Amino acid sequence: MAPSNIKVQRVEKPSEELVEEAAQLFCELMPADPAAISLTAGKLELMQPMARAMIRPLALLAGEMYTATDENGSLVGFTLWLPPGENLFTTEEQRQMGLYEFMNALPEEGKAYYSTTLGQDFPKVVDEYIGIPSAETACYWCSFAMVRADYQGKGVAKALFQLVFPKAKEMGAVIGLGTTNLRNVEIYKKIGLTLRGHRYMPSPWGDWPTWIFSKDMTATE
């Protein structure tokens, strides 16, 4: 159970201010993450533009946003989900919400790596481990799950996920996600997800790990 001062909810119409707050939280949590370093070609100043380029279209167009806030309304954590049938950067409108600016700031090697890794290599790993073709699109896919450092280990992530589980069950969907942080592995297991596989993704800026999880909401595991 999350602390009593924390409110968890779905935000039907996220504001630009909330998007910026979520992007800032991502940057606070991820500066040493090897995947984030690789996807920005080692240029940490590009982490916020990258976060914004992904969070804005997810929150405002394609996905669903769930937040945890404290008694002052400050963002403590959030999740961003793509329901089955949705994906990121498939429309021009989505790409115009920061992707082009971020890509233009990357060196050529970084542009190629970002496009190939997120567009081809990582989806293949997800499909292999979850066992569903185009799994990121077929699943109820968790694209982001972030909890502020001072609230980690207090049930906030579990509370956020429990908002989505009933809806996914009603739809008969498979929940899927990937994490690049070893600490999260046990957290997701406790939430009820099953670890499907682990792999290191090669990168010129240092190989990075990924753990793939899923939960079939129609089955008892």
Secondary structure, DSSP 8 states (H G I E B T S, - for coil): ---TT-EEEEESS--HHHHHHHHHHHHHH-TT-HHHHHHTTT-GGGHHHHHHHHHHHIIIIISEEEEEE-TT--EEEEEEEE-TT--SS-SHHHHTTTHHHHHHHS-HHHHHHHHHIIIIIHHHHHHHHHTSTTHHHHSEEEEEEEE-GGGTTTTHHHHHHHHHHHHHHHHT-EEEEEES-HHHHHHHHHHT-EEEEEEEE--TT--EEEEEEEEETTS--
